[in-house]
């Protein structure tokens, strides 16, 4: 688990954790500038006909945490098959 240095406490972000987390809130610092997409995540962007868009259609009948888990599973399986 990573910690936040006291000098960076003013830049810390507190937000409600995801439903399956073990804590109620999470504390972190900004990883990337707002709106920027890190190079290692560009494959996960929603593009017409892309893997995330296909998985979104496949899980459209679900909602909440169940859909998030199903989307994660679908994208992971699809990208592993593509390698």
C-alpha positions as CSV (number, residue, x, y, z in Angstrom):
1,X,0.0,0.0,0.0
2,X,1.4,3.4,-0.9
3,X,1.3,6.4,1.4
4,X,1.0,10.1,0.8
5,X,3.9,12.3,2.0
6,X,2.8,15.1,4.4
7,X,4.2,17.7,2.0
8,X,1.6,16.4,-0.6
9,X,-1.3,16.3,1.8
10,X,-2.7,19.6,0.3
11,X,-3.0,17.9,-3.1
12,X,-4.6,14.7,-1.7
13,X,-8.0,13.6,-3.1
14,X,-10.5,11.9,-0.9
15,X,-13.3,10.0,-2.6
16,X,-15.9,7.3,-1.8
17,X,-14.5,3.8,-2.6
18,X,-16.0,1.4,-5.0
19,X,-18.6,-1.0,-3.5
20,X,-16.3,-4.0,-3.3
21,X,-13.4,-2.1,-1.5
22,X,-12.6,-2.9,2.1
23,X,-12.6,0.8,3.1
24,X,-15.3,3.4,3.0
25,X,-13.1,6.2,1.5
26,X,-9.9,6.2,-0.5
27,X,-7.1,8.8,-0.4
28,X,-4.7,9.4,-3.3
29,X,-2.9,12.1,-5.2
30,X,-3.5,12.9,-8.9
31,X,-1.6,10.4,-11.1
32,X,-2.0,12.2,-14.4
33,X,-3.2,15.7,-15.5
34,X,-7.0,15.8,-15.9
35,X,-8.1,14.7,-19.3
36,X,-4.7,13.1,-20.2
37,X,-4.7,9.4,-21.1
38,X,-1.5,7.6,-20.1
39,X,0.1,5.7,-23.0
40,X,-0.4,2.3,-21.3
41,X,-4.2,2.8,-21.1
42,X,-4.9,3.9,-24.7
43,X,-5.9,0.4,-25.7
44,X,-8.8,0.7,-23.2
45,X,-10.3,3.8,-24.8
46,X,-13.9,3.6,-26.1
47,X,-13.7,3.6,-29.9
48,X,-16.4,2.5,-32.3
49,X,-16.0,-1.2,-32.8
50,X,-13.3,-1.5,-30.1
51,X,-13.2,-4.0,-27.3
52,X,-14.6,-1.8,-24.6
53,X,-17.5,-0.8,-26.8
54,X,-18.3,-4.4,-27.7
55,X,-18.1,-5.4,-24.0
56,X,-20.4,-2.4,-23.1
57,X,-23.0,-3.8,-25.5
58,X,-22.7,-7.3,-24.1
59,X,-23.2,-6.1,-20.5
60,X,-25.9,-3.5,-21.3
61,X,-28.6,-5.4,-19.3
62,X,-26.5,-5.3,-16.1
63,X,-26.0,-2.3,-13.7
64,X,-23.8,-1.2,-10.8
65,X,-20.9,-3.3,-9.5
66,X,-22.1,-6.4,-11.4
67,X,-21.7,-4.6,-14.7
68,X,-18.3,-3.2,-13.7
69,X,-17.0,-6.7,-12.9
70,X,-18.5,-8.1,-16.1
71,X,-16.9,-5.3,-18.1
72,X,-13.5,-5.9,-16.5
73,X,-13.8,-9.6,-17.2
74,X,-14.9,-9.1,-20.8
75,X,-12.2,-6.6,-21.6
76,X,-9.5,-8.7,-20.0
77,X,-10.5,-11.9,-21.8
78,X,-10.8,-10.1,-25.2
79,X,-7.5,-8.4,-24.9
80,X,-5.7,-11.6,-23.9
81,X,-7.2,-13.4,-26.9
82,X,-5.9,-10.6,-29.2
83,X,-2.3,-11.1,-28.2
